[in-house]
Amino acid sequence: QVQVKESGGGSAQAGGSLRLSCRVSGFATSLYHMGWFRQAPGKEREGVASIYTGGGNTHYANSVKGRFTVSQDSAKGTVYLQMNNLKPEDGGMYYCAAGRTFTDFWRAKNYWGQGTRVTVSS
């Protein structure tokens, strides 16, 4: 049984930083794609960033490039999302996700965490 559990989040001022963490357990393989989606009130869930556990390859949504960094600690099975220069439009529920392939991940065919809230005030 795959379990996805995220932590972190909270509130920050515009221009500030937050860090999210996520740990996945129970995956049948050590090679998969992990990362984050987010959903603002009244909007659809969108992909934010992903990392491939096998080689560390990363991919970002255009809206967060240059501001967010996804990284992993393989020994801990944990992925991090460092969010810098936050904007009010970055606020919402952030969901950690794990998918078997890059395509699965970005098509939202994932195992999901329960979400953590990020609030950015202007």
Solvent accessible surface area in square Angstrom, and as a share of the most:
residue,aa,sasa,rsa
1,Q,185,0.82
2,V,29,0.16
3,Q,108,0.48
4,V,18,0.10
5,K,155,0.66
6,E,21,0.10
7,S,64,0.41
8,G,47,0.45
9,G,18,0.17
10,G,34,0.33
11,S,89,0.58
12,A,18,0.14
13,Q,126,0.56
14,A,47,0.36
15,G,49,0.47
16,G,24,0.23
17,S,59,0.38
18,L,31,0.16
19,R,131,0.48
20,L,0,0.00
21,S,24,0.15
22,C,2,0.01
23,R,134,0.49
24,V,9,0.05
25,S,40,0.26
26,G,51,0.49
27,F,26,0.11
28,A,99,0.77
29,T,56,0.33
30,S,88,0.57
31,L,91,0.45
32,Y,17,0.07
33,H,24,0.11
34,M,2,0.01
35,G,0,0.00
36,W,0,0.00
37,F,7,0.03
38,R,16,0.06
39,Q,63,0.28
40,A,26,0.20
41,P,115,0.72
42,G,90,0.87
43,K,137,0.58
44,E,150,0.67
45,R,91,0.33
46,E,78,0.35
47,G,13,0.12
48,V,1,0.00
49,A,0,0.00
50,S,2,0.01
51,I,6,0.03
52,Y,62,0.24
53,T,25,0.14
54,G,40,0.39
55,G,58,0.56
56,G,28,0.27
57,N,105,0.54
58,T,62,0.36
59,H,78,0.35
60,Y,40,0.15
61,A,23,0.18
62,N,128,0.65
63,S,63,0.41
64,V,0,0.00
65,K,114,0.48
66,G,85,0.81
67,R,26,0.10
68,F,5,0.02
69,T,73,0.42
70,V,5,0.03
71,S,48,0.31
72,Q,51,0.22
73,D,43,0.22
74,S,83,0.53
75,A,102,0.79
76,K,126,0.53
77,G,25,0.24
78,T,15,0.09
79,V,2,0.01
80,Y,36,0.14
81,L,0,0.00
82,Q,58,0.26
83,M,0,0.00
84,N,61,0.31
85,N,81,0.42
86,L,2,0.01
87,K,78,0.33
88,P,63,0.40
89,E,115,0.51
90,D,0,0.00
91,G,15,0.14
92,G,4,0.03
93,M,41,0.18
94,Y,0,0.00
95,Y,31,0.12
96,C,0,0.00
97,A,0,0.00
98,A,0,0.00
99,G,2,0.02
100,R,128,0.47
101,T,67,0.39
102,F,89,0.37
103,T,66,0.39
104,D,37,0.19
105,F,0,0.00
106,W,64,0.22
107,R,165,0.60
108,A,44,0.34
109,K,129,0.55
110,N,23,0.12
111,Y,83,0.31
112,W,80,0.28
113,G,8,0.07
114,Q,171,0.76
115,G,20,0.19
116,T,19,0.11
117,R,137,0.50
118,V,2,0.01
119,T,66,0.38
120,V,14,0.08
121,S,51,0.33
122,S,122,0.78
